[in-house]
Amino acid sequence: MTTSSELLDLSPVMPVVVLDDADVAPDVARALLAGGIGAIELTLRTPAALAAIENVATQVPDIVVGAGTVITPDQARQAADAGAGFLVTPGSTEPLLDAVTATGLPFLPGVATVSEAMRLAERGLDTLKFFPAEANGGPAALKAFGGPLPNLTFCPTGGITVANAPDYLALSNVGCVGGTWLTPKDAVASGDFATIERLAKEAAVLGG
């Protein structure tokens, strides 16, 4: 099983994907994979999300599929049952942390402050999500985090684009970034998987 730290090595950009149609999920995953992206985060923001995770897990086994926007213990268990290979949370309450830990899956717990990051470090967690990244100070904030917390590695998400992603990836405490731009809604809706593959190819070489 992939560890939390290894998740950040799968590709410089973690696609953060919201799907309304579970049937299209395998095609989206295949396009990302063809573009050199090794993981996909399907967010639990729509009724189709769990089925989408299951479809990717069973039909596109070469990509690591995870569940994002996990905010309740029940969602953590449901995502694991659907075949998720990892979990991502926007924040970190104690009951949620207990639930995601109990699944046995690698996970990226969300933090926005130094105190939150320190609390997770006390639990033995060293690979975290920084969210929402741009709203919380962007690369400058994460660079500052590195001083007192040199052993923590982050996947910043929220407001990151192809334009500012390199600024994050240049930081020593950033393993990858999360972004929605790889799977534009219009491309997904129209079945324009060639565009998704092209955007994935561009993202796969960022920070390299």
N, C-alpha and C positions, 0 to 999 in steps of 0.2 A: 504493500500500500504506500502511496505517495505521502510523505510527511508534509507538515505545514510549511517548513522552510523550502522543501523541494517544489512546492506549488509555485513559488515565486520564480523558479528557474525554468518553468515550462515555456514561457514566452515573456518578452518585455511588457506586453500589454495583455491584461486579462479582459476579454470582452464581457461587458455587463449587458445582458440581453433580456428584454421584456417581450414576451410572445403572447399573442391572443389565440393563436392556433397551434395546438400541440403537433399537428401533422407536419408542419413546416420545419419543426425543430431539427430533424436529422439532416435536411438539406442545408440549413444554416450552419450546422456543425461541420458538415463535409466541406463547405466553402471555406470556413475558417481554417480547418485542418489543411486543406490544399494550399492555403496561403502561408502556412508555416506556424500557425497558432496552435498550441498544444492543450489549451484548456478553455472551457466556456462556463461562465457563471449565468445560470438561468434564474432570474429573480422571482420570488414568490409574490408577485404583485398582481397576478391575474389568475382566474380559475383554471387556466390551461397549464399552469406552470409545472405542477407535479407530473402530469401526463407527459409534458414535454421532456422533463428530466428522464422519465422512464424510457421514452422513445429514443433519446440520444444514447442512454446507457446500453440499451439492447441492440440498437442498429448502427451505432458509430463507436465501437469500443476503443478505437485508437485515440480518441480525444477524451480528456479527463473532464467529466461534467460535474458541476457543483451547483448547489442551491444558494442563491443570494437573498438578501432581505429576510433572513430568518430572524423573527422577532419574538416567537413564543416557543416554549418547550415542545408543544404538540407539533409545530412546524418542523422542528429539528428531527423528531422521530418520523414524521411523514416523509420528509425528504430522504432520510436514510432508507426507509422502506421502498421508496421509489427508485433507488439505485444511485443516489448522489454519491460522488466520490469525495466531496469536501463540502463544507458549510461556511457561509460568510454572514456575519451579523453586522448591522449598522451601529449598534451599541452593545453594551455588555452589562446586563443585570446578573446578579448571582444565580437566580433560578435558570436563566437562559444558559449561562456558562456551564452550570451543572448538567443541563440537558444535552448540550452539544458535546460535552466531554463524554457523557454516557454512551453516545452513539459509537464511539471509537473511531470516528472519522477525523481526519485533519481539518482544522478550521482556522479562519481568520476573524478574530473578534474585533469589533469596531471600537475605536477610541477617538477622542477629539482633544484631550488635554494631557498634560504631563502626569497629573495625578491619576487619571484613568490608566495610562500606560504603566505607571509604577504599580498600581494595584494588580494588573494582570501579570506583571513581572513577578510579583510576590506569589502568584499561583503557578509559577514556572513556565509562563507563556512568553515567548520571545519573538513571535512572528505575528504582527498585528495589522489591522486595516486602519488607515487614518481617514476619517470621514466626518463631515464633508471637507475635502482637502482645500479647495480654493477658498471657501468661506471661512476656514480656520487658519488662514495665514499662508497657505501654499508652500512652496519650496523653502522659503525663509523660515517658516515655523518648524518644518521637519529638520532643517539643518540645525536649528537651535535645540531640538529634542536630542540630537546626537551627542551634545556635550555631556549632559548628566546621565544619559541613557545609551551608552555606546554599544550595548549588547543587544539592542532591539532592532529588528528589521521591519519595514513597513511596506504595505501596498496601499498607497494613497488613491482614493476614489472620490469623485464628486467635483464636477467642473473641469475635469481634465480633457484636453483636446490634443489633436495631433500637433498643434503648435506649441503647447506648453509642456507636453509629456517629456521632451528631452531635458527640461530644467529639473524635473523630478528624478529622472533616471540617472542624472549626473551625480546625485547624492549617494554617499557611501552607505547610508542606512535605508535605501530604497531598493527593493528587490524587483518590483514590477509596479505598473500602474493599472488601475481599472478604468475602462473607458467604454462609453456607449456608441462612439462614432463608427465603430467597425460594422455595425449592423443597422444602418438607417432604416427607419420605419417604412419609407416608401420602397426601398429595395426589397425588404422582407415581404411586404404586401404584394408587390408585383412579381415576385419570384426572380428578381434580378440578382442571382447568386454570383454572377461574374463580378459585379461591383463589390460585393462582400469579400470575395477572394482577393480582388485587387487591393482593397483597403487593408486586408489582413497581411498581404505581402509587404505593404508599406510599413505597417506596425511592427512586423516581425524583425525588422532591422533597426528599429529605433534603439538608441542607447548602445548600439554595437560598435 
